[in-house]
Amino acid sequence: VTARSGLLWGESRMAVATAEFIDSHRDEGGEIPMRWTGDLLPLDTQPRGALEALLLILAERASVESADDSILRRIYPRAVEFLTHIESTADFRGFFPNIGFYPDLPARFGRSQRSAVAIEIGAAYSFCRLFETVAIRFGENEHAERTRSLFRRLEEHFLRAFWDGQQGFLRDAIDLDTGAPNASTPIFPLLLLAAPAGISLLRPRLDECAEFIARRL
């Protein structure tokens, strides 16, 4: 997130170096760690999820700002793997189980390994929207159609499941087996806005989101 913001001040080399570091310091299963030790050993590795979306967002912006596709082409196979992972674990709505990478101690929010978490599902939507453009850019039309099918499912079902009409904002998570929500409406599901196309998922409720933020924050 910081490296992407640095692009606003022309820091394309830092953005590329950050993306390269993250991609080359994955855990044994290919997941992106939350942090590393001083010896660069992975710590607190979460299930594959929103960090993959953030990496694609960073690499895509860095490639545009540096006029060099190499970092984007380097992580593209990992992005395809992540798309396959979502497809293989998602239900008919495009929701998949993931306790969430943020914040620390997510179980305190009432999440479990069978939760669909708004920050993860929203980030997956942003990933899919961006991945479509990247796949088309690389001539991978089959992958573009795969991700298009997935993000259309998310557009249909996301707000139905995660919108809390009483609070006027997004629920933190729902249980995939029962559909029951946890009793929290935090601000961090808006991570999906890290990619500009993410706003499409919230467009029907933008005014209410703004009112919630003004009222609560």
Order of alpha helices (4+ residues) and beta strands (2+ residues): alpha-alpha-beta-beta-alpha-alpha-beta-alpha-alpha-beta-beta-beta-alpha
